Amino acid sequence: MFPNSVFSTAFSTPAADAYFAERIYGDSWNNDKTLISTLRALLLNRIGDNTLCVSIRSLNVNSGAYDGYSQSDVTTLLHNKFDNDSNSFTIGYFGSSSSEGNEKMFRHAKEHFAENNGWTRLDAISDFFKRSFDVLCFIDAEHRRTLFIVKGYDLRRHHYLPIAAFPSMPWFFDPAKGDRASEDEIALLNSLCENTPEKYLEALKKIASVVDFETAYVRKSLAGIDTAYERQRVDVLKAEVERSMRTFRDYQAKINEQLKIVSAKNIELMGLEDKIRRSDGKSELVDYFISNKRLKLDEVSDTRITFHVNTYLEYFDEAMADRHIKNRYSEVYEFAQDKDDAARLAKAVFIDQSIRIRTCAAFYVDIRGSFDAIESFSFGEDDYDRIPNPHINEYGCIGSYQHEINERLERRDLIGVLEFAVASAKSINFGDQPVISKFFRKLYNGDGGKCFETEDGKQMDLNEVMAYLKAKEEEDAKDE
């Protein structure tokens, strides 16, 4: 058990590292190379196609940390430190200075580490080292794992521990199957007991002499170097070919997409041309405007048609109108000079519907697929005795009709668009307070002229209709 660090051996040269790089590799301790060198020497002819990862880990804990865990938690903690991948040789050590926590952890590992988890404890190895220091050895033959847990670790013990390498790795060294240590291997193991490293280094050198690490390193390092450029160029060309093919496929996909677009447009084109040929100058839209006197054409510009609708307010929520009429503080009375007159008029228009209000509203439709209401439209003389629909003329709003109109625009159903435009001109929403307030203010200001119409078609202004309704009410009262 020599006390000096060994920083370089015949099995730790760069050539040897390269030779064993993917088979026997791992940690050193304080840059000492004895453990990895010894394992490489002993497994030189035994490792075959297998691998071995060498690792060294400190396990120091204090007593308080140990006491804070249950027995099963401590076992789990230890397993988590060592349940690594297969094919490993691991040393877990507690420092050279003894502590109560380390003592407890070491004792716990001895009693519980190998319980039902695949690990087996080798008591013979613990007994072998007992006179020198405390060692626990566990193996997992299924996964080819070896674990030493050492108490009071130092450099001498680090050098001495590999003497148990063979019995701790029975999957590599099994005397029952005729495997025997060679004289050179026995000499190497015996040299670990010396006080100086000279014999150890000589033993390693002798075992290493049967393998020309330098030649193996050269062969491995320079293998294929003379064709490296060609192989690199092959990779570059493959990547460029793949990029070019991706670009080609992208262009091909774009071409196919354009062909689909061209085909679809040609089909549409043929259909439109056929429709033009079969039309003979006839137009459903022209016929609709001519036959519907409520529609007034104002302007046609390219594909845009501006028009207005002359109609009556017919679509409203009667129940909501009735609530407004019964509420003497509602918008119905906000601008009225006489609330009784206002109630009488509102009831005649929205409940009895014996008086109709003449209204108008303006819109535009573009045959390419757009439609909108027109605010503050300048109506002509034919609309003098009408009050503009407040939703449309004041706010450009057509309410719930917008969805229906959009659907018909998508189908290019212009007649359907016009019909819903007429419907929106007939509507007033008593649930829209600003609109209703503005509507009754304009109504009581006389802005609609003779916008009131009786059942027999007579037109009246505000004062006339008020007088008419009052007189009718008095006459009805006499008849009763």
DOKOLLO-829197 format. One record per residue (C-alpha): x, z, y. Coordinates in pm, 1 decimal. Example, Ala and Ser with C-alpha at 12.3 -4.5 7.8 and 13.67 -1.06 7.14 Angstrom:
<recs>
+----------+----------+----------+
|       xx |       zz |       yy |
+----------+----------+----------+
|   1230.0 |    780.0 |   -450.0 |
|   1367.0 |    714.0 |   -106.0 |
+----------+----------+----------+
</recs>
This chain:
<recs>
+----------+----------+----------+
|       xx |       zz |       yy |
+----------+----------+----------+
|      0.0 |      0.0 |      0.0 |
|    236.0 |   -124.7 |    269.0 |
|    158.0 |     -4.4 |    621.8 |
|    259.2 |   -313.1 |    816.1 |
|     29.0 |   -596.9 |    916.6 |
|     86.8 |   -932.1 |    751.6 |
|     11.3 |  -1206.3 |   1000.6 |
|    122.8 |  -1507.2 |    797.1 |
|    144.1 |  -1595.2 |    427.2 |
|    180.8 |  -1904.2 |    213.5 |
|   -198.9 |  -1901.3 |    183.8 |
|   -274.0 |  -1865.2 |    557.4 |
|    -80.8 |  -2158.4 |    701.8 |
|   -273.8 |  -2428.7 |    888.7 |
|   -229.2 |  -2653.4 |    584.6 |
|   -366.6 |  -2383.0 |    353.2 |
|   -654.4 |  -2311.9 |    593.7 |
|   -741.5 |  -2680.7 |    589.4 |
|   -713.3 |  -2691.9 |    208.8 |
|   -951.5 |  -2393.8 |    161.8 |
|  -1162.7 |  -2452.7 |    475.0 |
|  -1489.1 |  -2525.6 |    300.1 |
|  -1434.4 |  -2307.6 |     -5.8 |
|  -1264.4 |  -1973.0 |     75.9 |
|  -1292.0 |  -1877.7 |    443.8 |
|  -1381.9 |  -1586.0 |    667.0 |
|  -1261.0 |  -1282.0 |    861.2 |
|   -927.1 |  -1107.1 |    896.2 |
|   -884.9 |   -742.1 |    994.5 |
|   -677.4 |   -685.7 |   1306.8 |
|   -538.4 |  -1035.1 |   1241.7 |
|   -401.2 |   -921.7 |    904.1 |
|   -414.3 |  -1205.8 |    648.0 |
|   -374.0 |  -1014.2 |    320.4 |
|   -737.9 |  -1010.5 |    206.9 |
|   -808.9 |  -1380.8 |    256.1 |
|   -463.2 |  -1472.3 |    117.1 |
|   -504.3 |  -1260.3 |   -197.4 |
|   -850.3 |  -1399.3 |   -271.8 |
|   -729.8 |  -1756.4 |   -222.9 |
|   -434.6 |  -1697.4 |   -457.2 |
|   -644.8 |  -1534.5 |   -731.3 |
|   -926.3 |  -1792.8 |   -709.8 |
|   -704.2 |  -2096.9 |   -658.8 |
|   -781.5 |  -2231.2 |  -1005.8 |
|  -1115.1 |  -2054.6 |  -1043.6 |
|  -1320.2 |  -2138.6 |   -732.4 |
|  -1401.1 |  -2494.3 |   -849.1 |
|  -1683.1 |  -2640.1 |   -642.7 |
|  -1806.7 |  -2294.0 |   -541.4 |
|  -1754.5 |  -2124.9 |   -204.7 |
|  -1664.6 |  -1773.4 |    -93.0 |
|  -1727.1 |  -1627.2 |    251.0 |
|  -1508.1 |  -1324.0 |    332.6 |
|  -1632.1 |  -1077.0 |    595.1 |
|  -1532.4 |   -728.5 |    719.6 |
|  -1776.9 |   -508.0 |    910.5 |
|  -1770.3 |   -165.1 |   1074.2 |
|  -2053.9 |     71.9 |    978.8 |
|  -1984.5 |    378.4 |   1197.7 |
|  -2293.6 |    583.9 |   1286.7 |
|  -2347.8 |    925.8 |   1437.5 |
|  -2543.8 |   1200.9 |   1270.7 |
|  -2828.7 |   1181.9 |   1521.2 |
|  -2881.1 |    813.8 |   1452.6 |
|  -2891.7 |    878.4 |   1079.4 |
|  -3131.0 |   1171.2 |   1112.5 |
|  -3370.0 |    959.1 |   1315.0 |
|  -3445.6 |    736.8 |   1013.9 |
|  -3644.5 |    799.1 |    697.9 |
|  -3469.3 |    751.5 |    362.5 |
|  -3633.2 |    409.6 |    310.0 |
|  -3542.9 |    306.5 |    667.3 |
|  -3176.4 |    388.4 |    607.0 |
|  -3180.5 |    181.0 |    287.8 |
|  -3341.7 |   -107.1 |    473.8 |
|  -3083.9 |    -73.0 |    752.1 |
|  -2799.2 |   -104.8 |    501.8 |
|  -2960.9 |   -397.2 |    322.3 |
|  -3007.9 |   -581.0 |    651.3 |
|  -2635.8 |   -552.0 |    718.2 |
|  -2537.1 |   -702.2 |    383.4 |
|  -2823.8 |   -917.4 |    259.3 |
|  -2649.1 |  -1231.3 |    377.6 |
|  -2619.1 |  -1568.6 |    211.1 |
|  -2495.1 |  -1616.0 |   -144.4 |
|  -2126.1 |  -1644.9 |   -243.6 |
|  -1978.0 |  -1365.1 |    -34.3 |
|  -1704.7 |  -1098.7 |    -50.5 |
|  -1780.8 |   -827.3 |    205.6 |
|  -1609.9 |   -503.5 |    309.6 |
|  -1818.1 |   -257.5 |    504.7 |
|  -1617.0 |     39.5 |    626.0 |
|  -1659.8 |    367.4 |    805.1 |
|  -1375.6 |    445.0 |   1047.5 |
|  -1071.2 |    649.5 |    963.0 |
|  -1210.5 |    952.0 |   1145.8 |
|  -1476.6 |   1130.9 |    945.7 |
|  -1810.5 |   1210.9 |   1103.6 |
|  -2124.8 |   1378.3 |    978.9 |
|  -2323.8 |   1058.7 |   1028.7 |
|  -2072.2 |    850.7 |    830.5 |
|  -2069.8 |   1109.3 |    551.3 |
|  -2448.7 |   1099.6 |    529.3 |
|  -2459.0 |    722.2 |    533.6 |
|  -2190.2 |    688.9 |    265.4 |
|  -2368.9 |    939.0 |     43.0 |
|  -2699.7 |    760.7 |     97.4 |
|  -2544.4 |    426.2 |      0.6 |
|  -2403.6 |    578.8 |   -316.1 |
|  -2739.6 |    722.8 |   -420.1 |
|  -2990.5 |    462.4 |   -301.4 |
|  -2832.2 |    127.7 |   -205.3 |
|  -2864.7 |    -28.7 |   -551.8 |
|  -3228.4 |     69.1 |   -605.7 |
|  -3447.6 |   -228.9 |   -704.6 |
|  -3284.3 |   -493.5 |   -487.5 |
|  -3056.0 |   -696.3 |   -714.8 |
|  -2739.7 |   -497.6 |   -644.7 |
|  -2547.9 |   -316.5 |   -924.5 |
|  -2296.3 |    -37.6 |   -854.1 |
|  -1962.0 |    -54.9 |  -1039.3 |
|  -1863.9 |    309.4 |  -1091.6 |
|  -1538.5 |    211.3 |  -1267.3 |
|  -1402.1 |     69.6 |   -941.9 |
|  -1501.1 |    385.1 |   -750.9 |
|  -1322.5 |    592.2 |  -1016.0 |
|  -1009.1 |    373.6 |   -994.6 |
|   -972.3 |    429.4 |   -619.5 |
|  -1091.1 |    792.2 |   -624.0 |
|   -741.4 |    946.5 |   -597.5 |
|   -660.3 |    736.3 |   -291.7 |
|   -988.2 |    702.5 |    -99.7 |
|  -1363.9 |    683.1 |   -144.5 |
|  -1493.3 |    339.3 |   -234.8 |
|  -1833.4 |    209.9 |   -347.1 |
|  -1850.2 |   -132.5 |   -509.9 |
|  -2172.7 |   -325.3 |   -554.1 |
|  -2224.3 |   -672.5 |   -700.6 |
|  -2518.1 |   -915.2 |   -709.2 |
|  -2436.3 |  -1153.4 |   -995.2 |
|  -2739.9 |  -1376.3 |   -933.5 |
|  -2623.7 |  -1464.1 |   -581.8 |
|  -2249.9 |  -1410.0 |   -646.0 |
|  -2213.8 |  -1136.2 |   -387.9 |
|  -1950.9 |   -859.3 |   -385.3 |
|  -1970.9 |   -559.6 |   -151.2 |
|  -1720.5 |   -276.1 |    -95.0 |
|  -1830.6 |     19.9 |    115.6 |
|  -1521.8 |    221.5 |    213.5 |
|  -1494.0 |    560.2 |    382.3 |
|  -1188.3 |    625.7 |    596.2 |
|  -1056.3 |    272.7 |    627.7 |
|   -705.8 |    188.3 |    752.4 |
|   -439.3 |    -80.7 |    707.9 |
|   -290.1 |     64.0 |    385.0 |
|   -630.7 |     75.5 |    222.1 |
|   -709.3 |   -271.3 |    351.8 |
|   -398.0 |   -397.9 |    171.4 |
|   -469.9 |   -201.8 |   -145.9 |
|   -841.5 |   -284.2 |   -187.4 |
|   -793.2 |   -646.0 |   -312.9 |
|   -633.4 |   -504.3 |   -629.5 |
|   -993.9 |   -474.4 |   -755.9 |
|  -1077.1 |   -837.9 |   -679.7 |
|  -1102.0 |   -954.3 |  -1042.4 |
|  -1338.9 |   -686.9 |  -1177.4 |
|  -1552.6 |   -710.6 |   -861.0 |
|  -1614.1 |  -1084.5 |   -915.0 |
|  -1703.8 |  -1119.0 |  -1286.0 |
|  -1854.5 |  -1464.2 |  -1228.0 |
|  -1502.9 |  -1590.2 |  -1149.6 |
|  -1304.7 |  -1368.2 |  -1390.5 |
|  -1459.5 |  -1277.2 |  -1728.4 |
|  -1208.9 |  -1156.9 |  -1994.1 |
|  -1488.4 |  -1165.4 |  -2253.1 |
|  -1484.7 |  -1543.4 |  -2222.5 |
|  -1108.7 |  -1562.3 |  -2265.1 |
|  -1010.6 |  -1550.0 |  -1901.5 |
|   -678.1 |  -1369.1 |  -1852.8 |
|   -472.5 |  -1297.5 |  -1546.2 |
|   -143.8 |  -1490.6 |  -1542.6 |
|    192.4 |  -1322.1 |  -1503.4 |
|    212.6 |  -1447.2 |  -1144.7 |
|   -134.8 |  -1306.8 |  -1068.2 |
|    -42.9 |   -969.0 |  -1224.2 |
|    275.6 |   -967.1 |  -1017.8 |
|     68.3 |  -1035.5 |   -706.5 |
|   -172.0 |   -749.0 |   -782.8 |
|    113.3 |   -509.5 |   -859.2 |
|    282.5 |   -601.4 |   -530.8 |
|    -17.4 |   -458.7 |   -343.7 |
|    101.3 |   -113.3 |   -454.6 |
|    443.5 |   -152.2 |   -291.0 |
|    543.6 |     20.8 |     31.8 |
|    666.1 |   -304.8 |    187.9 |
|    520.5 |   -656.4 |    181.7 |
|    827.5 |   -847.8 |     60.5 |
|    727.0 |   -869.7 |   -306.4 |
|    370.5 |   -947.7 |   -203.6 |
|    479.5 |  -1240.9 |     10.2 |
|    710.8 |  -1370.2 |   -265.8 |
|    430.1 |  -1348.0 |   -521.7 |
|    200.5 |  -1547.6 |   -293.1 |
|    471.3 |  -1806.5 |   -233.8 |
|    526.7 |  -1850.2 |   -607.8 |
|    155.0 |  -1906.0 |   -677.0 |
|    128.8 |  -2142.4 |   -380.9 |
|    424.9 |  -2348.5 |   -505.1 |
|    209.9 |  -2512.7 |   -771.9 |
|     -4.4 |  -2664.1 |   -495.2 |
|    145.3 |  -2889.8 |   -232.7 |
|    -69.8 |  -2772.4 |     57.9 |
|    112.8 |  -2998.8 |    299.8 |
|     48.6 |  -3309.6 |     92.1 |
|   -311.7 |  -3206.6 |     33.3 |
|   -347.5 |  -3138.7 |    405.6 |
|   -201.5 |  -3476.8 |    494.8 |
|   -419.7 |  -3657.5 |    240.3 |
|   -730.1 |  -3481.1 |    359.9 |
|   -652.8 |  -3505.5 |    732.0 |
|   -542.6 |  -3868.6 |    729.4 |
|   -793.5 |  -3994.3 |    475.3 |
|   -945.8 |  -4307.9 |    617.5 |
|   -754.8 |  -4285.6 |    947.2 |
|   -636.4 |  -4644.6 |    913.8 |
|   -996.5 |  -4764.5 |    910.4 |
|  -1120.4 |  -4507.3 |   1164.4 |
|  -1162.4 |  -4766.3 |   1438.4 |
|  -1360.3 |  -4994.8 |   1209.0 |
|  -1584.0 |  -4711.0 |   1092.0 |
|  -1637.0 |  -4593.2 |   1448.0 |
|  -1715.6 |  -4949.4 |   1553.3 |
|  -1961.3 |  -4977.1 |   1262.7 |
|  -2145.3 |  -4669.2 |   1392.2 |
|  -2152.5 |  -4809.7 |   1745.1 |
|  -2280.7 |  -5146.2 |   1625.7 |
|  -2548.5 |  -4983.3 |   1409.8 |
|  -2667.6 |  -4782.6 |   1710.2 |
|  -2667.7 |  -5092.8 |   1931.1 |
|  -2858.7 |  -5293.6 |   1670.6 |
|  -3115.7 |  -5014.9 |   1644.5 |
|  -3151.2 |  -4999.0 |   2023.4 |
|  -3191.2 |  -5375.4 |   2040.6 |
|  -3451.8 |  -5367.5 |   1764.7 |
|  -3642.4 |  -5092.0 |   1945.9 |
|  -3631.8 |  -5299.8 |   2263.6 |
|  -3748.2 |  -5603.9 |   2067.5 |
|  -4033.6 |  -5408.1 |   1912.6 |
|  -4130.8 |  -5276.0 |   2258.6 |
|  -4134.9 |  -5628.2 |   2399.2 |
|  -4326.5 |  -5749.2 |   2095.3 |
|  -4585.2 |  -5474.6 |   2142.8 |
|  -4617.5 |  -5562.9 |   2512.3 |
|  -4653.7 |  -5933.1 |   2428.1 |
|  -4923.3 |  -5852.7 |   2170.4 |
|  -5101.1 |  -5635.9 |   2424.7 |
|  -5088.5 |  -5912.2 |   2685.2 |
|  -5219.5 |  -6161.2 |   2429.3 |
|  -5512.0 |  -5928.8 |   2362.9 |
|  -5577.7 |  -5902.9 |   2736.2 |
|  -5558.3 |  -6281.2 |   2780.0 |
|  -5793.6 |  -6330.5 |   2485.7 |
|  -6044.9 |  -6079.7 |   2621.8 |
|  -6032.2 |  -6233.1 |   2969.0 |
|  -6075.8 |  -6583.4 |   2825.8 |
|  -6382.5 |  -6467.8 |   2636.7 |
|  -6520.9 |  -6309.7 |   2954.3 |
|  -6430.1 |  -6623.8 |   3151.4 |
|  -6612.5 |  -6851.8 |   2909.8 |
|  -6915.1 |  -6625.4 |   2919.0 |
|  -6925.6 |  -6623.4 |   3297.9 |
|  -6880.2 |  -6997.9 |   3322.0 |
|  -7160.1 |  -7046.4 |   3069.1 |
|  -7384.0 |  -6811.0 |   3266.4 |
|  -7314.2 |  -7008.4 |   3584.9 |
|  -7397.2 |  -7336.2 |   3410.5 |
|  -7724.8 |  -7199.9 |   3274.3 |
|  -7835.3 |  -7032.5 |   3597.5 |
|  -7951.8 |  -7357.3 |   3768.8 |
|  -7920.7 |  -7182.3 |   4103.4 |
|  -8172.5 |  -6912.9 |   4006.5 |
|  -8097.7 |  -6550.8 |   4095.2 |
|  -8275.7 |  -6241.8 |   3966.6 |
|  -8130.8 |  -6046.9 |   4259.6 |
|  -8273.0 |  -6293.7 |   4513.7 |
|  -8613.1 |  -6282.8 |   4345.1 |
|  -8608.2 |  -5901.8 |   4346.3 |
|  -8540.5 |  -5881.7 |   4720.9 |
|  -8806.4 |  -6141.7 |   4795.5 |
|  -9075.6 |  -5975.5 |   4582.9 |
|  -9006.2 |  -5617.7 |   4697.1 |
|  -9110.6 |  -5592.5 |   5060.6 |
|  -8983.7 |  -5233.6 |   5079.7 |
|  -8627.6 |  -5368.6 |   5052.5 |
|  -8481.8 |  -5504.7 |   5376.4 |
|  -8164.2 |  -5709.2 |   5358.7 |
|  -7934.0 |  -5629.8 |   5653.2 |
|  -7602.8 |  -5799.9 |   5583.1 |
|  -7413.4 |  -5984.3 |   5309.3 |
|  -7033.8 |  -5998.4 |   5329.5 |
|  -6838.4 |  -6147.9 |   5039.6 |
|  -6949.5 |  -5931.8 |   4745.6 |
|  -7104.5 |  -5653.5 |   4952.7 |
|  -7476.3 |  -5625.5 |   5026.3 |
|  -7603.7 |  -5389.4 |   5295.5 |
|  -7977.4 |  -5311.3 |   5284.2 |
|  -8228.5 |  -5044.2 |   5372.3 |
|  -8545.3 |  -4916.1 |   5207.8 |
|  -8881.6 |  -4856.6 |   5377.0 |
|  -9091.2 |  -4619.9 |   5167.5 |
|  -9265.2 |  -4278.4 |   5160.3 |
|  -9143.8 |  -3927.7 |   5072.2 |
|  -9295.7 |  -3890.7 |   4725.8 |
|  -9046.6 |  -3706.3 |   4503.0 |
|  -9016.6 |  -3333.3 |   4565.1 |
|  -9070.5 |  -3002.2 |   4387.3 |
|  -9427.9 |  -2901.9 |   4472.4 |
|  -9382.3 |  -2541.4 |   4357.9 |
|  -9076.0 |  -2496.0 |   4576.5 |
|  -9253.3 |  -2663.7 |   4868.1 |
|  -9544.3 |  -2424.2 |   4823.8 |
|  -9305.9 |  -2123.7 |   4837.3 |
|  -9159.8 |  -2254.8 |   5163.2 |
|  -9507.0 |  -2301.9 |   5310.7 |
|  -9617.8 |  -1950.7 |   5213.1 |
|  -9300.3 |  -1800.7 |   5362.9 |
|  -9368.0 |  -1789.8 |   5738.1 |
|  -8989.6 |  -1742.0 |   5796.8 |
|  -8882.4 |  -2055.1 |   5610.3 |
|  -8746.8 |  -2379.2 |   5757.0 |
|  -9103.6 |  -2517.9 |   5762.3 |
|  -9175.5 |  -2299.3 |   6068.1 |
|  -8829.8 |  -2276.4 |   6223.5 |
|  -8891.1 |  -2538.0 |   6492.9 |
|  -9274.0 |  -2550.4 |   6499.6 |
|  -9458.0 |  -2460.9 |   6822.2 |
|  -9758.3 |  -2335.8 |   6628.3 |
|  -9716.1 |  -2194.3 |   6279.7 |
| -10078.6 |  -2255.3 |   6182.7 |
| -10044.8 |  -2622.4 |   6276.1 |
|  -9715.8 |  -2639.6 |   6085.4 |
|  -9869.7 |  -2481.7 |   5774.5 |
| -10168.0 |  -2716.8 |   5791.3 |
|  -9937.0 |  -3024.6 |   5816.2 |
|  -9695.8 |  -2914.1 |   5544.2 |
|  -9981.7 |  -2835.9 |   5306.4 |
| -10142.5 |  -3177.7 |   5370.3 |
|  -9812.4 |  -3358.7 |   5306.1 |
|  -9658.5 |  -3163.5 |   5017.2 |
|  -9952.9 |  -2992.0 |   4842.5 |
| -10272.7 |  -3191.8 |   4897.1 |
| -10069.8 |  -3509.2 |   4961.8 |
| -10348.3 |  -3644.5 |   5179.5 |
| -10090.0 |  -3733.8 |   5444.7 |
|  -9782.5 |  -3936.4 |   5360.4 |
|  -9455.8 |  -3945.1 |   5556.1 |
|  -9306.2 |  -4285.5 |   5611.6 |
|  -8929.0 |  -4275.1 |   5557.3 |
|  -8631.4 |  -4508.1 |   5535.8 |
|  -8274.2 |  -4502.7 |   5405.2 |
|  -7978.5 |  -4743.4 |   5407.4 |
|  -7729.2 |  -4829.1 |   5132.4 |
|  -7464.4 |  -5075.8 |   5033.6 |
|  -7383.7 |  -5215.0 |   4691.3 |
|  -7079.3 |  -5418.7 |   4595.1 |
|  -7133.3 |  -5644.2 |   4295.2 |
|  -6775.7 |  -5561.9 |   4186.0 |
|  -6894.0 |  -5213.8 |   4095.3 |
|  -6942.9 |  -4974.5 |   4388.4 |
|  -7242.9 |  -4820.9 |   4564.5 |
|  -7298.1 |  -4566.1 |   4838.7 |
|  -7551.0 |  -4434.4 |   5086.7 |
|  -7494.6 |  -4506.4 |   5456.3 |
|  -7504.4 |  -4222.0 |   5709.3 |
|  -7638.4 |  -4260.3 |   6065.4 |
|  -7754.8 |  -4615.4 |   6002.6 |
|  -7890.6 |  -4812.2 |   6298.3 |
|  -8240.4 |  -4900.7 |   6183.3 |
|  -8431.5 |  -5182.7 |   6352.7 |
|  -8772.1 |  -5208.6 |   6515.8 |
|  -8950.7 |  -5232.4 |   6182.8 |
|  -8837.1 |  -4875.1 |   6109.2 |
|  -8932.3 |  -4721.3 |   6444.9 |
|  -9232.4 |  -4539.7 |   6298.4 |
|  -9033.4 |  -4391.1 |   6010.9 |
|  -8816.5 |  -4083.6 |   5982.7 |
|  -8482.8 |  -4148.6 |   5803.8 |
|  -8442.9 |  -3961.3 |   5475.8 |
|  -8236.2 |  -3653.6 |   5578.8 |
|  -8033.3 |  -3631.9 |   5256.6 |
|  -7911.0 |  -3987.2 |   5294.1 |
|  -7897.2 |  -4051.5 |   5667.5 |
|  -7747.3 |  -3713.6 |   5761.7 |
|  -7519.9 |  -3645.4 |   5462.2 |
|  -7481.0 |  -3970.3 |   5266.5 |
|  -7608.4 |  -3785.6 |   4958.9 |
|  -7819.6 |  -3937.9 |   4682.1 |
|  -7819.9 |  -3626.2 |   4461.8 |
|  -7880.5 |  -3653.9 |   4088.6 |
|  -7932.5 |  -4030.3 |   4111.4 |
|  -7556.9 |  -4087.1 |   4143.4 |
|  -7497.7 |  -4058.0 |   3768.4 |
|  -7772.7 |  -4305.8 |   3683.3 |
|  -7650.3 |  -4549.0 |   3947.3 |
|  -7290.5 |  -4529.0 |   3818.0 |
|  -7406.7 |  -4606.5 |   3464.5 |
|  -7589.8 |  -4916.3 |   3583.5 |
|  -7293.9 |  -5026.5 |   3790.1 |
|  -7079.8 |  -5014.8 |   3475.3 |
|  -7338.6 |  -5236.0 |   3302.2 |
|  -7361.7 |  -5461.5 |   3611.7 |
|  -7733.5 |  -5390.3 |   3622.4 |
|  -7783.0 |  -5448.0 |   3996.6 |
|  -8161.6 |  -5441.4 |   3971.2 |
|  -8139.7 |  -5097.9 |   3813.7 |
|  -7908.6 |  -4985.3 |   4096.8 |
|  -8161.4 |  -5101.3 |   4356.4 |
|  -8447.6 |  -4923.5 |   4178.7 |
|  -8261.8 |  -4593.0 |   4181.0 |
|  -8168.7 |  -4648.1 |   4546.1 |
|  -8541.5 |  -4674.8 |   4621.7 |
|  -8608.0 |  -4360.9 |   4416.2 |
|  -8344.1 |  -4164.2 |   4608.3 |
|  -8498.3 |  -4278.4 |   4939.7 |
|  -8830.8 |  -4126.1 |   4826.2 |
|  -8679.0 |  -3785.4 |   4742.0 |
|  -8635.2 |  -3466.4 |   4938.8 |
|  -8489.2 |  -3143.1 |   4800.9 |
|  -8648.0 |  -2818.4 |   4922.2 |
|  -8359.9 |  -2630.4 |   4762.2 |
|  -8110.9 |  -2776.6 |   5013.0 |
|  -8156.7 |  -2549.2 |   5316.9 |
|  -7945.4 |  -2743.9 |   5571.9 |
|  -8125.1 |  -3068.2 |   5487.2 |
|  -8475.0 |  -2916.9 |   5501.5 |
|  -8394.8 |  -2742.5 |   5830.1 |
|  -8274.1 |  -3063.6 |   5990.8 |
|  -8568.2 |  -3258.7 |   5849.9 |
|  -8835.9 |  -3032.9 |   6003.3 |
|  -8648.0 |  -3011.5 |   6334.9 |
|  -8649.3 |  -3392.3 |   6367.9 |
|  -9009.6 |  -3406.5 |   6245.9 |
|  -9133.2 |  -3158.0 |   6511.3 |
|  -8921.8 |  -3332.1 |   6776.9 |
|  -9127.1 |  -3646.8 |   6712.5 |
|  -8819.6 |  -3845.5 |   6602.1 |
|  -9020.4 |  -4033.1 |   6342.3 |
|  -9275.6 |  -4178.9 |   6586.4 |
|  -9594.4 |  -4268.1 |   6402.4 |
|  -9442.0 |  -4173.3 |   6067.8 |
|  -9754.8 |  -3997.0 |   5936.7 |
| -10001.1 |  -4207.7 |   5740.1 |
| -10349.1 |  -4114.0 |   5623.0 |
| -10504.2 |  -4215.0 |   5295.1 |
| -10678.5 |  -4507.9 |   5460.9 |
| -10347.9 |  -4638.2 |   5597.8 |
| -10378.7 |  -4521.5 |   5959.1 |
| -10045.5 |  -4428.2 |   6123.7 |
| -10018.4 |  -4125.4 |   6353.9 |
|  -9751.9 |  -3941.8 |   6550.5 |
|  -9703.3 |  -3564.8 |   6531.4 |
|  -9963.8 |  -3468.5 |   6791.9 |
| -10217.3 |  -3710.1 |   6648.9 |
| -10179.9 |  -3587.9 |   6293.5 |
| -10196.9 |  -3223.8 |   6405.2 |
| -10521.7 |  -3292.8 |   6588.4 |
| -10653.1 |  -3498.3 |   6298.2 |
| -10586.7 |  -3222.8 |   6042.9 |
| -10729.7 |  -2950.4 |   6265.8 |
| -11047.9 |  -3148.2 |   6325.0 |
| -11078.6 |  -3226.0 |   5956.2 |
| -11040.7 |  -2858.6 |   5872.1 |
| -11315.3 |  -2763.3 |   6118.6 |
| -11544.6 |  -3035.5 |   5983.7 |
| -11486.8 |  -2920.8 |   5624.9 |
| -11567.0 |  -2565.1 |   5730.8 |
| -11902.7 |  -2677.3 |   5878.9 |
| -11991.8 |  -2860.3 |   5560.7 |
| -11940.8 |  -2543.5 |   5362.3 |
+----------+----------+----------+
</recs>
